[in-house]
Amino acid sequence: MNSAELNVDDKIFTHQYIVVGFRPEFKVSKHISLPVMVGINAVRNAYYDGRSLSAFFKAMGREYDPCFQIAPYFSVSIVL
């Protein structure tokens, strides 16, 4: 869809972004701990679509709408 076809009054911008993870903290000593963070970022492509109820249900069945792209993450830090 090019900018000439896009009319923001008739369209809605849609995207999905999810962050999921957990953060346990390990005590090394009385004053030192190691927080560990493990999780995933999931994102789905953004697109413009019609603002009607029929356009909403039509968008749910589209074949080109891909599944989530997932990126894992992991980090460790030292807390004094």
Rosetta blueprint (number, residue, H / E / L):
1 M L
2 N L
3 S L
4 A L
5 E L
6 L L
7 N L
8 V L
9 D L
10 D L
11 K E
12 I E
13 F E
14 T E
15 H E
16 Q E
17 Y E
18 I E
19 V E
20 V E
21 G E
22 F E
23 R L
24 P L
25 E E
26 F E
27 K E
28 V L
29 S L
30 K L
31 H L
32 I L
33 S E
34 L E
35 P E
36 V E
37 M E
38 V E
39 G E
40 I E
41 N E
42 A E
43 V E
44 R E
45 N E
46 A E
47 Y E
48 Y E
49 D E
50 G E
51 R L
52 S L
53 L H
54 S H
55 A H
56 F H
57 F H
58 K H
59 A H
60 M H
61 G L
62 R L
63 E L
64 Y L
65 D L
66 P L
67 C L
68 F L
69 Q E
70 I E
71 A E
72 P E
73 Y E
74 F E
75 S E
76 V E
77 S L
78 I L
79 V E
80 L L
